[in-house]
Amino acid sequence: MPKVKHRHSKSRGRKRRTHWKLDEPALVKCSQCGKERTPHQVCPYCGYYKGKKVMHVETLEERRDRRDKRNKRAK
Ligand SMILES: [Zn+2]
């Protein structure tokens, strides 16, 4: 097994790690609602993909109704 001969300085290690960076996420504007979304994926805000509705996105009101119904049933 190869062995390291000399320990590197703190500065040397830190200089090397200055290149460890995260890429900014690629974002595109949704053609339906105009919000920023990740490419090649269904828009999480309107549920459209390639101009077609493929997923139902619950509105705040629907969410509230669902919660109320659930709470009523529990009593
Ligand atoms: Zn959208």
N, CA, C, O and the ligand as a Tripos MOL2 file, in Angstrom:
@<TRIPOS>MOLECULE
protein
  301   299    76     0     0
PROTEIN
NO_CHARGES

@<TRIPOS>ATOM
      1 N           0.8360   -1.2090    0.0000 N.3       1 MET1
      2 CA          0.0000    0.0000    0.0000 C.3       1 MET1
      3 C           0.8610    1.2450    0.0000 C.2       1 MET1
      4 O           1.8360    1.3170    0.7480 O.2       1 MET1
      5 N           0.5220    2.2370   -0.8290 N.am      2 PRO2
      6 CA          1.2910    3.4910   -0.8170 C.3       2 PRO2
      7 C           1.0340    4.2670    0.4670 C.2       2 PRO2
      8 O          -0.0580    4.2340    1.0340 O.2       2 PRO2
      9 N           2.0580    4.9540    0.8990 N.am      3 LYS3
     10 CA          1.9470    5.7450    2.1290 C.3       3 LYS3
     11 C           2.2800    7.2000    1.8320 C.2       3 LYS3
     12 O           3.0970    7.4820    0.9560 O.2       3 LYS3
     13 N           1.6600    8.1180    2.5490 N.am      4 VAL4
     14 CA          1.9970    9.5360    2.4060 C.3       4 VAL4
     15 C           3.3110    9.7800    3.1220 C.2       4 VAL4
     16 O           3.5110    9.3170    4.2440 O.2       4 VAL4
     17 N           4.2020   10.5060    2.4740 N.am      5 LYS5
     18 CA          5.5150   10.7180    3.0770 C.3       5 LYS5
     19 C           5.4950   11.8980    4.0460 C.2       5 LYS5
     20 O           6.0300   11.8240    5.1520 O.2       5 LYS5
     21 N           4.8760   12.9690    3.6110 N.am      6 HIS6
     22 CA          4.8690   14.1560    4.4640 C.3       6 HIS6
     23 C           3.4600   14.6910    4.6310 C.2       6 HIS6
     24 O           2.6310   14.6100    3.7250 O.2       6 HIS6
     25 N           3.2140   15.2250    5.7790 N.am      7 ARG7
     26 CA          1.9250   15.8270    6.0700 C.3       7 ARG7
     27 C           1.8650   17.1830    5.3670 C.2       7 ARG7
     28 O           2.8390   17.9350    5.3640 O.2       7 ARG7
     29 N           0.7150   17.4830    4.7750 N.am      8 HIS8
     30 CA          0.5660   18.7750    4.1200 C.3       8 HIS8
     31 C           0.2080   19.8400    5.1400 C.2       8 HIS8
     32 O          -0.3450   19.5360    6.1970 O.2       8 HIS8
     33 N           0.5180   21.0670    4.8300 N.am      9 SER9
     34 CA          0.1720   22.1700    5.7310 C.3       9 SER9
     35 C          -1.3380   22.4080    5.7020 C.2       9 SER9
     36 O          -2.0200   22.0000    4.7620 O.2       9 SER9
     37 N          -1.8520   23.0700    6.7360 N.am     10 LYS10
     38 CA         -3.2800   23.4370    6.7700 C.3      10 LYS10
     39 C          -3.6250   24.2430    5.5420 C.2      10 LYS10
     40 O          -4.6600   24.0530    4.9040 O.2      10 LYS10
     41 N          -2.6970   25.1730    5.2260 N.am     11 SER11
     42 CA         -2.9140   26.0850    4.0980 C.3      11 SER11
     43 C          -3.0280   25.3110    2.7920 C.2      11 SER11
     44 O          -3.8660   25.6270    1.9480 O.2      11 SER11
     45 N          -2.1920   24.3050    2.6280 N.am     12 ARG12
     46 CA         -2.2050   23.5510    1.3660 C.3      12 ARG12
     47 C          -3.5220   22.8030    1.2060 C.2      12 ARG12
     48 O          -4.1220   22.8050    0.1310 O.2      12 ARG12
     49 N          -3.9600   22.1700    2.2740 N.am     13 GLY13
     50 CA         -5.2350   21.4550    2.2380 C.3      13 GLY13
     51 C          -6.3840   22.4030    1.9580 C.2      13 GLY13
     52 O          -7.2820   22.0950    1.1740 O.2      13 GLY13
     53 N          -6.3490   23.5540    2.6030 N.am     14 ARG14
     54 CA         -7.4260   24.5360    2.4230 C.3      14 ARG14
     55 C          -7.4380   25.0820    1.0070 C.2      14 ARG14
     56 O          -8.4990   25.3020    0.4220 O.2      14 ARG14
     57 N          -6.2340   25.3000    0.4560 N.am     15 LYS15
     58 CA         -6.1440   25.8020   -0.9180 C.3      15 LYS15
     59 C          -6.7650   24.7960   -1.8750 C.2      15 LYS15
     60 O          -7.4700   25.1780   -2.8100 O.2      15 LYS15
     61 N          -6.5060   23.5130   -1.6470 N.am     16 ARG16
     62 CA         -7.0620   22.4770   -2.5100 C.3      16 ARG16
     63 C          -8.5850   22.4870   -2.3990 C.2      16 ARG16
     64 O          -9.2940   22.3640   -3.3990 O.2      16 ARG16
     65 N          -9.0710   22.6340   -1.1820 N.am     17 ARG17
     66 CA        -10.5300   22.5530   -0.9720 C.3      17 ARG17
     67 C         -11.2930   23.7970   -1.4310 C.2      17 ARG17
     68 O         -12.5240   23.7990   -1.4180 O.2      17 ARG17
     69 N         -10.5840   24.8530   -1.8350 N.am     18 THR18
     70 CA        -11.3100   26.0220   -2.3400 C.3      18 THR18
     71 C         -12.0620   25.6750   -3.6220 C.2      18 THR18
     72 O         -12.9640   26.4050   -4.0340 O.2      18 THR18
     73 N         -11.6870   24.5480   -4.2590 N.am     19 HIS19
     74 CA        -12.3590   24.1500   -5.4910 C.3      19 HIS19
     75 C         -13.5750   23.2610   -5.2370 C.2      19 HIS19
     76 O         -14.2900   22.9040   -6.1730 O.2      19 HIS19
     77 N         -13.8100   22.9040   -3.9730 N.am     20 TRP20
     78 CA        -14.9950   22.1020   -3.6420 C.3      20 TRP20
     79 C         -16.1880   23.0360   -3.5900 C.2      20 TRP20
     80 O         -16.4360   23.6810   -2.5710 O.2      20 TRP20
     81 N         -16.9170   23.1070   -4.6730 N.am     21 LYS21
     82 CA        -18.0680   24.0100   -4.7030 C.3      21 LYS21
     83 C         -19.2910   23.2790   -5.2330 C.2      21 LYS21
     84 O         -19.1790   22.3400   -6.0210 O.2      21 LYS21
     85 N         -20.4240   23.7110   -4.8020 N.am     22 LEU22
     86 CA        -21.6780   23.1470   -5.3100 C.3      22 LEU22
     87 C         -22.0960   23.9330   -6.5410 C.2      22 LEU22
     88 O         -21.9270   25.1510   -6.5990 O.2      22 LEU22
     89 N         -22.6370   23.2330   -7.5170 N.am     23 ASP23
     90 CA        -23.1810   23.9130   -8.6880 C.3      23 ASP23
     91 C         -24.5220   24.5280   -8.3270 C.2      23 ASP23
     92 O         -25.2810   23.9730   -7.5340 O.2      23 ASP23
     93 N         -24.7970   25.6590   -8.9060 N.am     24 GLU24
     94 CA        -26.1180   26.2420   -8.7250 C.3      24 GLU24
     95 C         -27.1230   25.3410   -9.4270 C.2      24 GLU24
     96 O         -26.8440   24.8830  -10.5350 O.2      24 GLU24
     97 N         -28.2820   25.0660   -8.8300 N.am     25 PRO25
     98 CA        -29.2380   24.1840   -9.5030 C.3      25 PRO25
     99 C         -29.7480   24.8110  -10.7940 C.2      25 PRO25
    100 O         -30.0560   26.0010  -10.8430 O.2      25 PRO25
    101 N         -29.8320   23.9870  -11.8400 N.am     26 ALA26
    102 CA        -30.3560   24.4730  -13.1110 C.3      26 ALA26
    103 C         -31.8570   24.7000  -12.9530 C.2      26 ALA26
    104 O         -32.5770   23.8040  -12.5140 O.2      26 ALA26
    105 N         -32.3240   25.8750  -13.3040 N.am     27 LEU27
    106 CA        -33.7520   26.1750  -13.1730 C.3      27 LEU27
    107 C         -34.2740   26.7450  -14.4810 C.2      27 LEU27
    108 O         -33.5900   27.5220  -15.1480 O.2      27 LEU27
    109 N         -35.4710   26.3610  -14.8370 N.am     28 VAL28
    110 CA        -36.1130   26.9290  -16.0240 C.3      28 VAL28
    111 C         -37.4640   27.4890  -15.6120 C.2      28 VAL28
    112 O         -38.0330   27.0860  -14.5970 O.2      28 VAL28
    113 N         -37.9730   28.4260  -16.4130 N.am     29 LYS29
    114 CA        -39.2920   28.9870  -16.1210 C.3      29 LYS29
    115 C         -40.3600   28.0260  -16.6240 C.2      29 LYS29
    116 O         -40.2660   27.5100  -17.7380 O.2      29 LYS29
    117 N         -41.3720   27.7890  -15.8040 N.am     30 CYS30
    118 CA        -42.4850   26.9480  -16.2260 C.3      30 CYS30
    119 C         -43.2760   27.6770  -17.3090 C.2      30 CYS30
    120 O         -43.6130   28.8510  -17.1610 O.2      30 CYS30
    121 N         -43.5710   26.9610  -18.4080 N.am     31 SER31
    122 CA        -44.2810   27.6230  -19.5170 C.3      31 SER31
    123 C         -45.7450   27.8570  -19.1540 C.2      31 SER31
    124 O         -46.4150   28.6700  -19.7900 O.2      31 SER31
    125 N         -46.2470   27.1530  -18.1400 N.am     32 GLN32
    126 CA        -47.6450   27.2750  -17.7560 C.3      32 GLN32
    127 C         -47.8670   28.3770  -16.7310 C.2      32 GLN32
    128 O         -48.6940   29.2660  -16.9340 O.2      32 GLN32
    129 N         -47.1230   28.3150  -15.6230 N.am     33 CYS33
    130 CA        -47.3650   29.2790  -14.5470 C.3      33 CYS33
    131 C         -46.2360   30.2930  -14.3930 C.2      33 CYS33
    132 O         -46.3830   31.2650  -13.6510 O.2      33 CYS33
    133 N         -45.0950   30.0830  -15.0910 N.am     34 GLY34
    134 CA        -44.0230   31.0670  -15.0560 C.3      34 GLY34
    135 C         -43.1050   30.9690  -13.8590 C.2      34 GLY34
    136 O         -42.1400   31.7270  -13.7530 O.2      34 GLY34
    137 N         -43.3910   30.0380  -12.9470 N.am     35 LYS35
    138 CA        -42.5300   29.8800  -11.7800 C.3      35 LYS35
    139 C         -41.2880   29.0950  -12.1650 C.2      35 LYS35
    140 O         -41.2850   28.3770  -13.1640 O.2      35 LYS35
    141 N         -40.2290   29.2330  -11.3690 N.am     36 GLU36
    142 CA        -39.0010   28.5030  -11.6530 C.3      36 GLU36
    143 C         -39.1300   27.0660  -11.1790 C.2      36 GLU36
    144 O         -39.5610   26.7980  -10.0580 O.2      36 GLU36
    145 N         -38.7440   26.1440  -12.0600 N.am     37 ARG37
    146 CA        -38.8100   24.7270  -11.7110 C.3      37 ARG37
    147 C         -37.5670   24.0430  -12.2700 C.2      37 ARG37
    148 O         -36.8360   24.6270  -13.0710 O.2      37 ARG37
    149 N         -37.3290   22.7990  -11.8420 N.am     38 THR38
    150 CA        -36.1910   22.0500  -12.3520 C.3      38 THR38
    151 C         -36.5510   21.4740  -13.7170 C.2      38 THR38
    152 O         -37.6880   21.0430  -13.9080 O.2      38 THR38
    153 N         -35.6150   21.4520  -14.6780 N.am     39 PRO39
    154 CA        -35.9300   20.9610  -16.0170 C.3      39 PRO39
    155 C         -36.2000   19.4550  -16.0460 C.2      39 PRO39
    156 O         -35.7170   18.7130  -15.1910 O.2      39 PRO39
    157 N         -36.9680   19.0190  -17.0270 N.am     40 HIS40
    158 CA        -37.3140   17.6090  -17.2550 C.3      40 HIS40
    159 C         -38.1430   17.0260  -16.1250 C.2      40 HIS40
    160 O         -38.1630   15.8110  -15.9320 O.2      40 HIS40
    161 N         -38.8250   17.8790  -15.3780 N.am     41 GLN41
    162 CA        -39.6560   17.3810  -14.2890 C.3      41 GLN41
    163 C         -40.9820   18.1190  -14.2850 C.2      41 GLN41
    164 O         -41.0780   19.2530  -14.7550 O.2      41 GLN41
    165 N         -42.0020   17.4650  -13.7500 N.am     42 VAL42
    166 CA        -43.3170   18.0780  -13.6620 C.3      42 VAL42
    167 C         -43.2210   19.3030  -12.7530 C.2      42 VAL42
    168 O         -42.5590   19.2650  -11.7160 O.2      42 VAL42
    169 N         -43.8800   20.3790  -13.1470 N.am     43 CYS43
    170 CA        -43.8740   21.5840  -12.3270 C.3      43 CYS43
    171 C         -44.6160   21.3160  -11.0260 C.2      43 CYS43
    172 O         -45.7800   20.9170  -11.0620 O.2      43 CYS43
    173 N         -43.9740   21.5240   -9.8750 N.am     44 PRO44
    174 CA        -44.6300   21.2330   -8.5990 C.3      44 PRO44
    175 C         -45.7090   22.2490   -8.2400 C.2      44 PRO44
    176 O         -46.4920   22.0190   -7.3180 O.2      44 PRO44
    177 N         -45.7580   23.3780   -8.9640 N.am     45 TYR45
    178 CA        -46.7180   24.4350   -8.6240 C.3      45 TYR45
    179 C         -48.0330   24.2830   -9.3820 C.2      45 TYR45
    180 O         -49.1000   24.5620   -8.8340 O.2      45 TYR45
    181 N         -47.9610   23.8330  -10.6680 N.am     46 CYS46
    182 CA        -49.2000   23.7390  -11.4320 C.3      46 CYS46
    183 C         -49.4620   22.3200  -11.9550 C.2      46 CYS46
    184 O         -50.5510   22.0470  -12.4580 O.2      46 CYS46
    185 N         -48.4840   21.4150  -11.8430 N.am     47 GLY47
    186 CA        -48.6980   20.0330  -12.2630 C.3      47 GLY47
    187 C         -48.6600   19.8200  -13.7630 C.2      47 GLY47
    188 O         -49.1290   18.7950  -14.2560 O.2      47 GLY47
    189 N         -48.1020   20.7840  -14.4980 N.am     48 TYR48
    190 CA        -48.0320   20.6510  -15.9470 C.3      48 TYR48
    191 C         -46.6720   20.1270  -16.3800 C.2      48 TYR48
    192 O         -45.6520   20.4160  -15.7540 O.2      48 TYR48
    193 N         -46.6720   19.3580  -17.4520 N.am     49 TYR49
    194 CA        -45.4310   18.9390  -18.0720 C.3      49 TYR49
    195 C         -45.6290   18.9400  -19.5780 C.2      49 TYR49
    196 O         -46.5650   18.3140  -20.0750 O.2      49 TYR49
    197 N         -44.7670   19.6280  -20.3140 N.am     50 LYS50
    198 CA        -44.8470   19.7490  -21.7720 C.3      50 LYS50
    199 C         -46.2320   20.2210  -22.2100 C.2      50 LYS50
    200 O         -46.7860   19.7060  -23.1820 O.2      50 LYS50
    201 N         -46.7920   21.1980  -21.4980 N.am     51 GLY51
    202 CA        -48.0610   21.7940  -21.8840 C.3      51 GLY51
    203 C         -49.2900   20.9770  -21.5470 C.2      51 GLY51
    204 O         -50.4020   21.3520  -21.9160 O.2      51 GLY51
    205 N         -49.1050   19.8550  -20.8460 N.am     52 LYS52
    206 CA        -50.2560   19.0240  -20.4780 C.3      52 LYS52
    207 C         -50.3180   18.9050  -18.9700 C.2      52 LYS52
    208 O         -49.2870   18.8840  -18.2980 O.2      52 LYS52
    209 N         -51.5630   18.8240  -18.4250 N.am     53 LYS53
    210 CA        -51.6950   18.6210  -16.9870 C.3      53 LYS53
    211 C         -51.5040   17.1310  -16.7030 C.2      53 LYS53
    212 O         -52.2640   16.2990  -17.1990 O.2      53 LYS53
    213 N         -50.5090   16.8020  -15.9210 N.am     54 VAL54
    214 CA        -50.2210   15.3950  -15.6560 C.3      54 VAL54
    215 C         -50.3600   15.0520  -14.1780 C.2      54 VAL54
    216 O         -50.2910   13.8840  -13.7960 O.2      54 VAL54
    217 N         -50.5580   16.0890  -13.3390 N.am     55 MET55
    218 CA        -50.5870   15.8230  -11.9140 C.3      55 MET55
    219 C         -51.5180   16.8430  -11.2830 C.2      55 MET55
    220 O         -51.5190   18.0080  -11.6830 O.2      55 MET55
    221 N         -52.3050   16.4280  -10.3090 N.am     56 HIS56
    222 CA        -53.1700   17.3790   -9.6250 C.3      56 HIS56
    223 C         -52.4160   18.0240   -8.4770 C.2      56 HIS56
    224 O         -51.8490   17.3410   -7.6240 O.2      56 HIS56
    225 N         -52.4190   19.3520   -8.4680 N.am     57 VAL57
    226 CA        -51.7790   20.0640   -7.3640 C.3      57 VAL57
    227 C         -52.8840   20.6290   -6.4830 C.2      57 VAL57
    228 O         -53.7230   21.4080   -6.9370 O.2      57 VAL57
    229 N         -52.8710   20.2270   -5.2280 N.am     58 GLU58
    230 CA        -53.9020   20.6200   -4.2770 C.3      58 GLU58
    231 C         -53.7970   22.1140   -3.9570 C.2      58 GLU58
    232 O         -52.7080   22.6140   -3.6750 O.2      58 GLU58
    233 N         -54.9130   22.8160   -4.0010 N.am     59 THR59
    234 CA        -54.9030   24.2250   -3.6020 C.3      59 THR59
    235 C         -55.0360   24.3030   -2.0820 C.2      59 THR59
    236 O         -55.3780   23.3190   -1.4280 O.2      59 THR59
    237 N         -54.7640   25.4730   -1.5350 N.am     60 LEU60
    238 CA        -54.8560   25.6490   -0.0880 C.3      60 LEU60
    239 C         -56.2620   25.3150    0.4140 C.2      60 LEU60
    240 O         -56.4340   24.7130    1.4740 O.2      60 LEU60
    241 N         -57.2720   25.7240   -0.3800 N.am     61 GLU61
    242 CA        -58.6580   25.4850    0.0220 C.3      61 GLU61
    243 C         -58.9610   23.9880    0.0800 C.2      61 GLU61
    244 O         -59.5650   23.4970    1.0340 O.2      61 GLU61
    245 N         -58.5250   23.2690   -0.9710 N.am     62 GLU62
    246 CA        -58.7460   21.8200   -1.0030 C.3      62 GLU62
    247 C         -58.0850   21.1500    0.1950 C.2      62 GLU62
    248 O         -58.6290   20.2260    0.8010 O.2      62 GLU62
    249 N         -56.8900   21.6480    0.5170 N.am     63 ARG63
    250 CA        -56.1450   21.1070    1.6340 C.3      63 ARG63
    251 C         -56.9160   21.2980    2.9310 C.2      63 ARG63
    252 O         -56.9980   20.4010    3.7690 O.2      63 ARG63
    253 N         -57.4830   22.5090    3.0720 N.am     64 ARG64
    254 CA        -58.2330   22.8380    4.2770 C.3      64 ARG64
    255 C         -59.4770   21.9420    4.3870 C.2      64 ARG64
    256 O         -59.7930   21.4220    5.4570 O.2      64 ARG64
    257 N         -60.1780   21.7730    3.2470 N.am     65 ASP65
    258 CA        -61.3690   20.9280    3.2300 C.3      65 ASP65
    259 C         -61.0340   19.5180    3.6640 C.2      65 ASP65
    260 O         -61.7380   18.9120    4.4720 O.2      65 ASP65
    261 N         -59.9320   19.0010    3.1050 N.am     66 ARG66
    262 CA        -59.5330   17.6360    3.4040 C.3      66 ARG66
    263 C         -59.2430   17.4840    4.9020 C.2      66 ARG66
    264 O         -59.6220   16.4970    5.5330 O.2      66 ARG66
    265 N         -58.5600   18.4930    5.4430 N.am     67 ARG67
    266 CA        -58.2110   18.4420    6.8590 C.3      67 ARG67
    267 C         -59.4850   18.4730    7.7120 C.2      67 ARG67
    268 O         -59.6160   17.7170    8.6750 O.2      67 ARG67
    269 N         -60.4310   19.3690    7.3420 N.am     68 ASP68
    270 CA        -61.6710   19.4880    8.1070 C.3      68 ASP68
    271 C         -62.4470   18.1820    8.0940 C.2      68 ASP68
    272 O         -62.9690   17.7380    9.1160 O.2      68 ASP68
    273 N         -62.5110   17.5670    6.8950 N.am     69 LYS69
    274 CA        -63.2300   16.2960    6.7680 C.3      69 LYS69
    275 C         -62.6090   15.2450    7.6670 C.2      69 LYS69
    276 O         -63.3090   14.5040    8.3570 O.2      69 LYS69
    277 N         -61.3020   15.1920    7.6510 N.am     70 ARG70
    278 CA        -60.5690   14.1930    8.4290 C.3      70 ARG70
    279 C         -60.8580   14.4070    9.9180 C.2      70 ARG70
    280 O         -61.0940   13.4450   10.6490 O.2      70 ARG70
    281 N         -60.8410   15.6560   10.3640 N.am     71 ASN71
    282 CA        -61.0530   15.9480   11.7750 C.3      71 ASN71
    283 C         -62.4810   15.6350   12.2030 C.2      71 ASN71
    284 O         -62.7220   15.2170   13.3360 O.2      71 ASN71
    285 N         -63.4360   15.8440   11.2760 N.am     72 LYS72
    286 CA        -64.8280   15.5690   11.5910 C.3      72 LYS72
    287 C         -65.0310   14.0730   11.8160 C.2      72 LYS72
    288 O         -65.7190   13.6420   12.7420 O.2      72 LYS72
    289 N         -64.3940   13.2910   10.9180 N.am     73 ARG73
    290 CA        -64.5420   11.8270   10.9850 C.3      73 ARG73
    291 C         -63.9880   11.2800   12.3040 C.2      73 ARG73
    292 O         -64.5220   10.3120   12.8460 O.2      73 ARG73
    293 N         -62.9440   11.8830   12.8070 N.am     74 ALA74
    294 CA        -62.2780   11.3720   13.9980 C.3      74 ALA74
    295 C         -63.1470   11.5030   15.2410 C.2      74 ALA74
    296 O         -62.9950   10.7320   16.1880 O.2      74 ALA74
    297 N         -64.0790   12.4970   15.2460 N.am     75 LYS75
    298 CA        -64.8770   12.7280   16.4450 C.3      75 LYS75
    299 C         -66.0220   11.7280   16.6430 C.2      75 LYS75
    300 O         -66.7630   11.8240   17.6210 O.2      75 LYS75
    301 ZN        -45.9820   25.5170  -13.4570 Zn       76 ZN76
@<TRIPOS>BOND
     1     1     2 1
     2     2     3 1
     3     3     4 2
     4     3     5 am
     5     5     6 1
     6     6     7 1
     7     7     8 2
     8     7     9 am
     9     9    10 1
    10    10    11 1
    11    11    12 2
    12    11    13 am
    13    13    14 1
    14    14    15 1
    15    15    16 2
    16    15    17 am
    17    17    18 1
    18    18    19 1
    19    19    20 2
    20    19    21 am
    21    21    22 1
    22    22    23 1
    23    23    24 2
    24    23    25 am
    25    25    26 1
    26    26    27 1
    27    27    28 2
    28    27    29 am
    29    29    30 1
    30    30    31 1
    31    31    32 2
    32    31    33 am
    33    33    34 1
    34    34    35 1
    35    35    36 2
    36    35    37 am
    37    37    38 1
    38    38    39 1
    39    39    40 2
    40    39    41 am
    41    41    42 1
    42    42    43 1
    43    43    44 2
    44    43    45 am
    45    45    46 1
    46    46    47 1
    47    47    48 2
    48    47    49 am
    49    49    50 1
    50    50    51 1
    51    51    52 2
    52    51    53 am
    53    53    54 1
    54    54    55 1
    55    55    56 2
    56    55    57 am
    57    57    58 1
    58    58    59 1
    59    59    60 2
    60    59    61 am
    61    61    62 1
    62    62    63 1
    63    63    64 2
    64    63    65 am
    65    65    66 1
    66    66    67 1
    67    67    68 2
    68    67    69 am
    69    69    70 1
    70    70    71 1
    71    71    72 2
    72    71    73 am
    73    73    74 1
    74    74    75 1
    75    75    76 2
    76    75    77 am
    77    77    78 1
    78    78    79 1
    79    79    80 2
    80    79    81 am
    81    81    82 1
    82    82    83 1
    83    83    84 2
    84    83    85 am
    85    85    86 1
    86    86    87 1
    87    87    88 2
    88    87    89 am
    89    89    90 1
    90    90    91 1
    91    91    92 2
    92    91    93 am
    93    93    94 1
    94    94    95 1
    95    95    96 2
    96    95    97 am
    97    97    98 1
    98    98    99 1
    99    99   100 2
   100    99   101 am
   101   101   102 1
   102   102   103 1
   103   103   104 2
   104   103   105 am
   105   105   106 1
   106   106   107 1
   107   107   108 2
   108   107   109 am
   109   109   110 1
   110   110   111 1
   111   111   112 2
   112   111   113 am
   113   113   114 1
   114   114   115 1
   115   115   116 2
   116   115   117 am
   117   117   118 1
   118   118   119 1
   119   119   120 2
   120   119   121 am
   121   121   122 1
   122   122   123 1
   123   123   124 2
   124   123   125 am
   125   125   126 1
   126   126   127 1
   127   127   128 2
   128   127   129 am
   129   129   130 1
   130   130   131 1
   131   131   132 2
   132   131   133 am
   133   133   134 1
   134   134   135 1
   135   135   136 2
   136   135   137 am
   137   137   138 1
   138   138   139 1
   139   139   140 2
   140   139   141 am
   141   141   142 1
   142   142   143 1
   143   143   144 2
   144   143   145 am
   145   145   146 1
   146   146   147 1
   147   147   148 2
   148   147   149 am
   149   149   150 1
   150   150   151 1
   151   151   152 2
   152   151   153 am
   153   153   154 1
   154   154   155 1
   155   155   156 2
   156   155   157 am
   157   157   158 1
   158   158   159 1
   159   159   160 2
   160   159   161 am
   161   161   162 1
   162   162   163 1
   163   163   164 2
   164   163   165 am
   165   165   166 1
   166   166   167 1
   167   167   168 2
   168   167   169 am
   169   169   170 1
   170   170   171 1
   171   171   172 2
   172   171   173 am
   173   173   174 1
   174   174   175 1
   175   175   176 2
   176   175   177 am
   177   177   178 1
   178   178   179 1
   179   179   180 2
   180   179   181 am
   181   181   182 1
   182   182   183 1
   183   183   184 2
   184   183   185 am
   185   185   186 1
   186   186   187 1
   187   187   188 2
   188   187   189 am
   189   189   190 1
   190   190   191 1
   191   191   192 2
   192   191   193 am
   193   193   194 1
   194   194   195 1
   195   195   196 2
   196   195   197 am
   197   197   198 1
   198   198   199 1
   199   199   200 2
   200   199   201 am
   201   201   202 1
   202   202   203 1
   203   203   204 2
   204   203   205 am
   205   205   206 1
   206   206   207 1
   207   207   208 2
   208   207   209 am
   209   209   210 1
   210   210   211 1
   211   211   212 2
   212   211   213 am
   213   213   214 1
   214   214   215 1
   215   215   216 2
   216   215   217 am
   217   217   218 1
   218   218   219 1
   219   219   220 2
   220   219   221 am
   221   221   222 1
   222   222   223 1
   223   223   224 2
   224   223   225 am
   225   225   226 1
   226   226   227 1
   227   227   228 2
   228   227   229 am
   229   229   230 1
   230   230   231 1
   231   231   232 2
   232   231   233 am
   233   233   234 1
   234   234   235 1
   235   235   236 2
   236   235   237 am
   237   237   238 1
   238   238   239 1
   239   239   240 2
   240   239   241 am
   241   241   242 1
   242   242   243 1
   243   243   244 2
   244   243   245 am
   245   245   246 1
   246   246   247 1
   247   247   248 2
   248   247   249 am
   249   249   250 1
   250   250   251 1
   251   251   252 2
   252   251   253 am
   253   253   254 1
   254   254   255 1
   255   255   256 2
   256   255   257 am
   257   257   258 1
   258   258   259 1
   259   259   260 2
   260   259   261 am
   261   261   262 1
   262   262   263 1
   263   263   264 2
   264   263   265 am
   265   265   266 1
   266   266   267 1
   267   267   268 2
   268   267   269 am
   269   269   270 1
   270   270   271 1
   271   271   272 2
   272   271   273 am
   273   273   274 1
   274   274   275 1
   275   275   276 2
   276   275   277 am
   277   277   278 1
   278   278   279 1
   279   279   280 2
   280   279   281 am
   281   281   282 1
   282   282   283 1
   283   283   284 2
   284   283   285 am
   285   285   286 1
   286   286   287 1
   287   287   288 2
   288   287   289 am
   289   289   290 1
   290   290   291 1
   291   291   292 2
   292   291   293 am
   293   293   294 1
   294   294   295 1
   295   295   296 2
   296   295   297 am
   297   297   298 1
   298   298   299 1
   299   299   300 2
@<TRIPOS>SUBSTRUCTURE
     1 MET1         2 RESIDUE 1 A MET
     2 PRO2         6 RESIDUE 1 A PRO
     3 LYS3        10 RESIDUE 1 A LYS
     4 VAL4        14 RESIDUE 1 A VAL
     5 LYS5        18 RESIDUE 1 A LYS
     6 HIS6        22 RESIDUE 1 A HIS
     7 ARG7        26 RESIDUE 1 A ARG
     8 HIS8        30 RESIDUE 1 A HIS
     9 SER9        34 RESIDUE 1 A SER
    10 LYS10       38 RESIDUE 1 A LYS
    11 SER11       42 RESIDUE 1 A SER
    12 ARG12       46 RESIDUE 1 A ARG
    13 GLY13       50 RESIDUE 1 A GLY
    14 ARG14       54 RESIDUE 1 A ARG
    15 LYS15       58 RESIDUE 1 A LYS
    16 ARG16       62 RESIDUE 1 A ARG
    17 ARG17       66 RESIDUE 1 A ARG
    18 THR18       70 RESIDUE 1 A THR
    19 HIS19       74 RESIDUE 1 A HIS
    20 TRP20       78 RESIDUE 1 A TRP
    21 LYS21       82 RESIDUE 1 A LYS
    22 LEU22       86 RESIDUE 1 A LEU
    23 ASP23       90 RESIDUE 1 A ASP
    24 GLU24       94 RESIDUE 1 A GLU
    25 PRO25       98 RESIDUE 1 A PRO
    26 ALA26      102 RESIDUE 1 A ALA
    27 LEU27      106 RESIDUE 1 A LEU
    28 VAL28      110 RESIDUE 1 A VAL
    29 LYS29      114 RESIDUE 1 A LYS
    30 CYS30      118 RESIDUE 1 A CYS
    31 SER31      122 RESIDUE 1 A SER
    32 GLN32      126 RESIDUE 1 A GLN
    33 CYS33      130 RESIDUE 1 A CYS
    34 GLY34      134 RESIDUE 1 A GLY
    35 LYS35      138 RESIDUE 1 A LYS
    36 GLU36      142 RESIDUE 1 A GLU
    37 ARG37      146 RESIDUE 1 A ARG
    38 THR38      150 RESIDUE 1 A THR
    39 PRO39      154 RESIDUE 1 A PRO
    40 HIS40      158 RESIDUE 1 A HIS
    41 GLN41      162 RESIDUE 1 A GLN
    42 VAL42      166 RESIDUE 1 A VAL
    43 CYS43      170 RESIDUE 1 A CYS
    44 PRO44      174 RESIDUE 1 A PRO
    45 TYR45      178 RESIDUE 1 A TYR
    46 CYS46      182 RESIDUE 1 A CYS
    47 GLY47      186 RESIDUE 1 A GLY
    48 TYR48      190 RESIDUE 1 A TYR
    49 TYR49      194 RESIDUE 1 A TYR
    50 LYS50      198 RESIDUE 1 A LYS
    51 GLY51      202 RESIDUE 1 A GLY
    52 LYS52      206 RESIDUE 1 A LYS
    53 LYS53      210 RESIDUE 1 A LYS
    54 VAL54      214 RESIDUE 1 A VAL
    55 MET55      218 RESIDUE 1 A MET
    56 HIS56      222 RESIDUE 1 A HIS
    57 VAL57      226 RESIDUE 1 A VAL
    58 GLU58      230 RESIDUE 1 A GLU
    59 THR59      234 RESIDUE 1 A THR
    60 LEU60      238 RESIDUE 1 A LEU
    61 GLU61      242 RESIDUE 1 A GLU
    62 GLU62      246 RESIDUE 1 A GLU
    63 ARG63      250 RESIDUE 1 A ARG
    64 ARG64      254 RESIDUE 1 A ARG
    65 ASP65      258 RESIDUE 1 A ASP
    66 ARG66      262 RESIDUE 1 A ARG
    67 ARG67      266 RESIDUE 1 A ARG
    68 ASP68      270 RESIDUE 1 A ASP
    69 LYS69      274 RESIDUE 1 A LYS
    70 ARG70      278 RESIDUE 1 A ARG
    71 ASN71      282 RESIDUE 1 A ASN
    72 LYS72      286 RESIDUE 1 A LYS
    73 ARG73      290 RESIDUE 1 A ARG
    74 ALA74      294 RESIDUE 1 A ALA
    75 LYS75      298 RESIDUE 1 A LYS
    76 ZN76       301 GROUP 0 **** ****
